[in-house]
Amino acid sequence: MSDLFDDGRLDDADALREGDSRLRWLAESGARVRIETEAAAPAIAALDADVGPRAIVVAGTDARLLRAVLEPVCPVPFVAWPGPALPGWAGALDLVVVLDPVGHDPEAASAVHEAVRRGCVLVACCPPDSGLAEHAAGRHTTVLPVRTGDALAAAVAMLAALHRLGVGPEVDAADVAAALDRVAVACSPHRDLATNDAKNLALALADALPLVWGGSVLAARAARRVAEALRRSSGRPALAADAGHLLPVLDAARPRDVFADPAADGDQPIRPALLVLADGAQEPFVREQRGRLSATALAHDVRVEVVEADEGPEMARYAALLATGLYVATYLGIGLGTATG
């Protein structure tokens, strides 16, 4: 492990092999979406479209992603429940949605247990041979089988189920998978630094504190996931937040000393870099916040990098932003020598 980023490692076959399993996982993201939605199709088709729940409670992995997609259109109250069990008011008139693509989340298991005990309508997305699926068994339960353990693919399958129940928008899994395939081609390790935006972004963030911002609700969700990945891959801080929290960090950035000599002056303070995840949102407040962030960064000589995904439906754009950010994090780890597997 080194604190120094070696950009030569990004085009070195031996160094790239250190991140091979992660790069393969990212490259197969589109295929996993197709696998999960196909596996869940029979269970989704059997759902009663006339359930008409009083409210919806979502627990487990990526509950907040489902909230971001559903809240603008859901015709009933919607809660992303962060803790174990369920809220006290949840009962037989309510729909409980549980996402656990691995099948080992104790909080998801707790929510499933309570949903069955209280007679809630339950839709659980989990491996069919997991303990969670066993605990979910009941006459009001539908299990969407998960084959790959991929949280995003499971969320896409669940969104299809919620659309079938009349409480969520239509999400075309083929569009999401195609967007992930395009990112896999654009960010492939076989594309060199000169033609690979993800490798270039990793280089741009190599000596910086990444400040990740997304303007829309989904872009903001992607920003948080990308910041988590940057922290894991580099062992360094990375912050995702709204504009109000990022602006003070930019304002506090010290002016860059162009005459600084690292060899003579020792370690220099790490400077921020602003990473904007842009999904084509054109709402006035999104444009205003992005303008303020960019102007403040410019005034303090802070680098601004942009990942754009403005084609296709909302979930496809989210998937493209997230996948690109995960490639950037992987290449950052390879360049720093912190990548494993």
Backbone torsions as a table, in degrees:
resi	resn	phi	psi	omega
1	MET	NA	137.7	-179.2
2	SER	-135.5	149.8	174.3
3	ASP	-82.9	-8.6	-177.8
4	LEU	-98.0	133.8	-179.5
5	PHE	-88.8	126.8	179.7
6	ASP	-109.9	103.3	-176.9
7	ASP	-66.5	-21.0	177.8
8	GLY	-63.8	-25.1	179.9
9	ARG	-67.8	-22.7	-176.9
10	LEU	-71.9	-18.4	176.3
11	ASP	-117.7	14.2	-179.8
12	ASP	-99.6	123.1	-173.8
13	ALA	-60.2	-40.5	-179.6
14	ASP	-66.2	-42.1	179.1
15	ALA	-66.9	-39.4	-179.9
16	LEU	-64.6	-29.2	178.5
17	ARG	-64.7	-23.3	178.1
18	GLU	-64.6	-28.0	177.4
19	GLY	-107.7	21.6	-171.3
20	ASP	-60.4	-45.2	-176.3
21	SER	-65.5	-38.5	178.8
22	ARG	-68.7	-42.0	179.2
23	LEU	-65.0	-38.2	177.1
24	ARG	-65.7	-41.3	178.7
25	TRP	-59.1	-43.9	179.4
26	LEU	-66.1	-41.1	-178.4
27	ALA	-64.3	-26.9	-177.2
28	GLU	-94.8	10.5	-175.9
29	SER	-59.8	-44.8	179.7
30	GLY	-61.9	-40.8	179.4
31	ALA	-63.7	-37.7	-179.8
32	ARG	-66.8	-35.9	176.3
33	VAL	-61.7	-42.9	179.2
34	ARG	-64.7	-41.9	-179.0
35	ILE	-62.2	-47.5	-175.1
36	GLU	-69.0	-40.9	-179.2
37	THR	-69.6	-34.5	176.8
38	GLU	-68.4	-41.0	-179.6
39	ALA	-66.0	-33.3	-176.7
40	ALA	-85.7	-12.2	-172.9
41	ALA	-55.3	-46.6	-179.6
42	PRO	-61.7	-41.6	180.0
43	ALA	-66.2	-38.1	179.0
44	ILE	-65.9	-42.3	-179.5
45	ALA	-62.8	-27.5	-178.1
46	ALA	-85.4	-5.3	-179.3
47	LEU	-66.4	146.3	177.4
48	ASP	-82.1	109.1	-176.8
49	ALA	-71.4	-6.8	-177.9
50	ASP	-104.2	22.8	-177.5
51	VAL	-60.4	-47.9	178.4
52	GLY	54.8	63.4	-175.3
53	PRO	-67.9	155.1	174.6
54	ARG	-70.9	-38.0	-179.9
55	ALA	-157.8	165.7	-179.6
56	ILE	-125.0	132.7	174.3
57	VAL	-118.2	126.0	178.6
58	VAL	-113.7	130.8	178.4
59	ALA	-129.9	160.4	175.7
60	GLY	97.4	-167.8	-176.4
61	THR	-58.1	133.1	175.6
62	ASP	61.1	28.1	174.6
63	ALA	-59.4	-37.2	-178.7
64	ARG	-70.3	-28.5	174.6
65	LEU	-64.4	-45.6	178.1
66	LEU	-61.4	-39.5	177.9
67	ARG	-61.5	-42.3	-179.3
68	ALA	-61.5	-35.6	-179.4
69	VAL	-78.9	-40.9	-171.3
70	LEU	-85.3	-35.9	-170.4
71	GLU	-52.1	-40.3	-178.1
72	PRO	-67.2	-20.2	-173.2
73	VAL	-125.6	-11.5	-174.6
74	CYS	-64.9	128.6	-175.7
75	PRO	-80.0	-4.4	-179.6
76	VAL	-130.4	163.1	177.5
77	PRO	-56.6	142.4	-173.9
78	PHE	-133.0	129.9	-178.7
79	VAL	-128.8	126.9	168.9
80	ALA	-91.7	109.2	-170.3
81	TRP	-92.7	115.8	-173.3
82	PRO	-83.9	-21.0	-172.2
83	GLY	-100.2	-176.2	176.3
84	PRO	-72.8	171.6	-179.6
85	ALA	57.8	-146.5	-178.4
86	LEU	-140.7	161.4	173.9
87	PRO	-60.6	152.0	-173.0
88	GLY	-61.5	-26.1	-176.8
89	TRP	-82.5	-13.4	-175.5
90	ALA	-65.5	131.4	-178.4
91	GLY	-151.9	-157.0	-171.4
92	ALA	-64.9	-19.2	-180.0
93	LEU	-87.3	-2.3	-171.8
94	ASP	-110.1	156.9	177.2
95	LEU	-103.6	126.6	176.4
96	VAL	-109.7	127.6	-179.3
97	VAL	-116.4	126.5	-177.9
98	VAL	-126.6	126.8	177.8
99	LEU	-112.5	117.7	175.1
100	ASP	-146.8	81.1	-173.3
101	PRO	-64.4	-17.9	178.5
102	VAL	-96.8	-31.6	177.4
103	GLY	90.7	14.7	-176.2
104	HIS	-126.6	18.1	-176.8
105	ASP	-85.0	114.2	-177.2
106	PRO	-65.2	-32.4	178.9
107	GLU	-70.2	-38.2	175.3
108	ALA	-63.9	-41.2	178.5
109	ALA	-61.7	-38.8	178.5
110	SER	-63.7	-42.1	178.2
111	ALA	-64.0	-41.3	178.5
112	VAL	-62.4	-46.1	-179.9
113	HIS	-57.6	-45.8	-179.0
114	GLU	-67.2	-39.3	179.9
115	ALA	-61.8	-43.3	179.2
116	VAL	-67.2	-42.6	-178.3
117	ARG	-62.1	-37.4	-176.1
118	ARG	-89.9	-2.7	178.4
119	GLY	77.3	23.7	177.6
120	CYS	-70.4	153.8	166.5
121	VAL	-71.4	127.1	-172.7
122	LEU	-124.7	130.0	169.5
123	VAL	-121.1	115.3	-177.3
124	ALA	-115.9	133.1	177.8
125	CYS	-110.0	108.3	-173.4
126	CYS	-162.7	166.6	175.9
127	PRO	-60.8	136.4	-175.1
128	PRO	-66.4	-20.9	-179.6
129	ASP	-102.4	14.9	-177.7
130	SER	-87.1	163.2	174.9
131	GLY	-62.3	-31.6	179.3
132	LEU	-62.6	-44.6	178.7
133	ALA	-62.4	-37.3	178.9
134	GLU	-65.1	-43.4	-180.0
135	HIS	-69.1	-25.6	-176.5
136	ALA	-78.4	-13.0	-174.3
137	ALA	-54.9	131.5	179.4
138	GLY	174.4	165.4	-174.6
139	ARG	-74.6	-14.1	177.8
140	HIS	-104.1	14.4	-172.3
141	THR	-109.6	139.6	168.4
142	THR	-123.7	128.3	177.3
143	VAL	-106.0	123.4	172.0
144	LEU	-92.5	113.7	-173.2
145	PRO	-72.3	133.3	177.8
146	VAL	-106.1	128.8	-177.3
147	ARG	-104.9	-25.2	-167.6
148	THR	-112.9	-14.1	-177.5
149	GLY	76.6	11.6	-177.5
150	ASP	-88.0	120.4	-176.2
151	ALA	-65.3	-41.7	-179.1
152	LEU	-66.3	-44.2	179.4
153	ALA	-62.1	-40.1	177.6
154	ALA	-64.7	-39.0	179.1
155	ALA	-64.7	-37.9	178.1
156	VAL	-64.3	-42.1	177.2
157	ALA	-62.9	-41.5	179.6
158	MET	-65.9	-37.8	177.5
159	LEU	-62.7	-36.0	175.8
160	ALA	-64.2	-38.2	178.0
161	ALA	-66.6	-40.7	-179.5
162	LEU	-68.8	-32.7	174.2
163	HIS	-66.1	-40.9	177.5
164	ARG	-59.6	-34.3	-179.8
165	LEU	-82.3	-2.9	176.3
166	GLY	80.6	18.1	-178.1
167	VAL	-117.1	1.7	-178.8
168	GLY	-141.2	165.0	-179.9
169	PRO	-74.6	162.8	175.2
170	GLU	-75.1	130.1	177.6
171	VAL	-122.1	119.1	-178.4
172	ASP	-86.6	108.6	-179.0
173	ALA	-60.3	-32.1	180.0
174	ALA	-64.1	-37.8	178.0
175	ASP	-65.6	-43.0	179.2
176	VAL	-62.8	-45.8	-179.7
177	ALA	-62.9	-41.3	179.5
178	ALA	-64.4	-39.1	177.9
179	ALA	-63.1	-40.9	178.1
180	LEU	-66.7	-37.1	176.8
181	ASP	-63.0	-40.9	179.9
182	ARG	-64.1	-40.7	177.9
183	VAL	-64.6	-40.4	-180.0
184	ALA	-60.2	-37.5	177.6
185	VAL	-70.7	-46.4	-176.1
186	ALA	-66.7	-31.0	-175.0
187	CYS	-107.5	14.2	-177.2
188	SER	-57.0	141.4	175.9
189	PRO	-62.6	-17.2	179.0
190	HIS	-78.9	-10.9	173.9
191	ARG	-91.2	130.4	-174.1
192	ASP	-78.2	176.3	-174.7
193	LEU	-57.6	-31.7	-176.9
194	ALA	-70.4	-22.6	-174.8
195	THR	-124.3	9.5	-174.4
196	ASN	-117.9	106.1	-177.0
197	ASP	-62.7	-35.0	-178.9
198	ALA	-67.0	-40.6	176.7
199	LYS	-64.8	-40.9	179.1
200	ASN	-64.7	-38.3	177.5
201	LEU	-67.0	-38.5	176.2
202	ALA	-59.9	-41.3	177.4
203	LEU	-63.3	-41.2	-178.7
204	ALA	-65.8	-29.7	-178.1
205	LEU	-95.7	2.2	-170.5
206	ALA	-60.6	-36.0	-176.7
207	ASP	-118.9	29.4	-173.1
208	ALA	-128.5	163.0	168.2
209	LEU	-92.1	106.2	-176.9
210	PRO	-70.3	129.0	171.9
211	LEU	-111.4	110.5	-171.2
212	VAL	-104.8	128.6	-176.7
213	TRP	-134.6	135.5	171.2
214	GLY	-129.1	133.4	-172.2
215	GLY	-78.2	-44.9	179.5
216	SER	-78.5	169.8	-179.8
217	VAL	-61.2	-44.1	-179.8
218	LEU	-70.6	-39.8	177.8
219	ALA	-64.0	-36.4	176.8
220	ALA	-65.5	-37.5	176.5
221	ARG	-64.4	-43.1	176.7
222	ALA	-61.4	-38.9	-179.5
223	ALA	-60.0	-40.7	179.6
224	ARG	-67.2	-39.7	177.8
225	ARG	-66.6	-39.5	179.6
226	VAL	-66.8	-42.4	178.6
227	ALA	-61.3	-40.2	175.9
228	GLU	-58.5	-44.4	-178.9
229	ALA	-65.9	-39.5	178.3
230	LEU	-62.9	-40.6	178.7
231	ARG	-64.8	-44.2	-178.5
232	ARG	-64.5	-41.7	-173.2
233	SER	-75.9	-28.4	-174.0
234	SER	-108.5	-20.8	-173.8
235	GLY	71.9	16.6	-178.5
236	ARG	-116.8	162.6	177.8
237	PRO	-66.1	150.1	171.3
238	ALA	-154.2	136.2	-173.3
239	LEU	-123.3	130.5	171.0
240	ALA	-118.8	128.7	-177.8
241	ALA	-162.9	175.4	176.4
242	ASP	-79.2	173.1	-173.9
243	ALA	-59.9	-37.9	-178.0
244	GLY	-60.9	-29.2	178.8
245	HIS	-90.1	-26.0	-179.1
246	LEU	-83.0	-31.1	-177.2
247	LEU	-58.3	-43.3	178.0
248	PRO	-62.1	-33.1	178.0
249	VAL	-66.4	-42.0	177.3
250	LEU	-65.8	-40.9	179.8
251	ASP	-62.8	-30.0	-177.2
252	ALA	-85.8	-4.3	-178.5
253	ALA	-63.7	128.5	179.0
254	ARG	-72.8	148.1	177.0
255	PRO	-59.5	143.8	178.8
256	ARG	-71.9	130.8	177.2
257	ASP	-91.6	102.0	-176.6
258	VAL	-70.4	-14.1	-178.9
259	PHE	-100.2	3.4	-177.8
260	ALA	-65.4	138.3	177.0
261	ASP	-115.9	104.7	-177.0
262	PRO	-55.5	-34.8	-178.4
263	ALA	-66.7	-36.2	-177.1
264	ALA	-91.3	-35.6	-172.5
265	ASP	-96.6	-2.1	-179.3
266	GLY	75.6	-164.9	-178.0
267	ASP	-63.8	134.4	176.4
268	GLN	-97.0	151.4	178.4
269	PRO	-58.4	137.4	179.0
270	ILE	-69.4	134.0	-177.2
271	ARG	-103.1	150.3	178.5
272	PRO	-74.6	158.3	168.4
273	ALA	-135.6	134.0	-177.6
274	LEU	-92.2	122.6	177.2
275	LEU	-110.5	112.4	-177.7
276	VAL	-98.3	125.3	173.5
277	LEU	-100.3	109.2	-173.1
278	ALA	-110.5	117.8	-179.1
279	ASP	-107.9	19.2	177.2
280	GLY	85.2	5.1	178.9
281	ALA	-61.8	131.0	-175.5
282	GLN	-116.5	13.4	177.8
283	GLU	-60.8	143.3	-176.7
284	PRO	-55.0	-40.4	-177.5
285	PHE	-69.0	-30.9	177.1
286	VAL	-67.4	-45.7	178.4
287	ARG	-62.7	-39.3	-178.6
288	GLU	-66.5	-43.7	-179.8
289	GLN	-66.5	-41.9	178.8
290	ARG	-63.5	-40.2	178.3
291	GLY	-62.2	-42.2	179.2
292	ARG	-65.0	-43.6	179.5
293	LEU	-62.7	-45.6	-178.5
294	SER	-65.3	-42.0	-179.5
295	ALA	-65.5	-41.2	179.1
296	THR	-66.6	-41.1	177.4
297	ALA	-61.9	-43.9	179.2
298	LEU	-61.7	-42.2	-178.2
299	ALA	-64.0	-26.7	-178.5
300	HIS	-107.2	15.6	177.2
301	ASP	57.2	41.0	177.9
302	VAL	-100.1	130.5	-179.0
303	ARG	-63.9	139.7	176.7
304	VAL	-119.8	124.0	176.2
305	GLU	-118.4	146.6	-174.7
306	VAL	-129.0	132.3	168.6
307	VAL	-109.0	122.2	-176.6
308	GLU	-113.5	137.5	173.1
309	ALA	-147.1	87.2	-173.3
310	ASP	-115.4	17.0	178.2
311	GLU	-114.5	144.3	175.7
312	GLY	89.3	179.9	-179.4
313	PRO	-67.1	170.5	-173.7
314	GLU	-57.1	-49.8	-177.5
315	MET	-68.3	-32.3	177.1
316	ALA	-65.1	-39.7	178.4
317	ARG	-67.1	-40.9	176.4
318	TYR	-59.1	-47.2	-178.2
319	ALA	-61.5	-39.9	-180.0
320	ALA	-66.1	-42.7	177.7
321	LEU	-62.3	-46.5	-178.2
322	LEU	-63.2	-47.5	-177.7
323	ALA	-63.0	-41.6	178.7
324	THR	-62.0	-44.5	178.2
325	GLY	-61.8	-37.0	178.9
326	LEU	-69.2	-35.3	173.3
327	TYR	-63.0	-44.1	179.3
328	VAL	-57.6	-46.3	-179.8
329	ALA	-61.7	-40.3	179.8
330	THR	-64.6	-44.7	179.3
331	TYR	-67.7	-31.7	176.5
332	LEU	-62.7	-44.5	177.1
333	GLY	-63.3	-37.7	178.2
334	ILE	-66.0	-44.0	179.7
335	GLY	-64.3	-32.0	179.2
336	LEU	-86.8	-9.8	-177.4
337	GLY	77.9	22.0	180.0
338	THR	-105.7	0.9	-179.3
339	ALA	-71.6	143.4	175.7
340	THR	-133.6	136.5	175.7
341	GLY	78.8	NA	NA
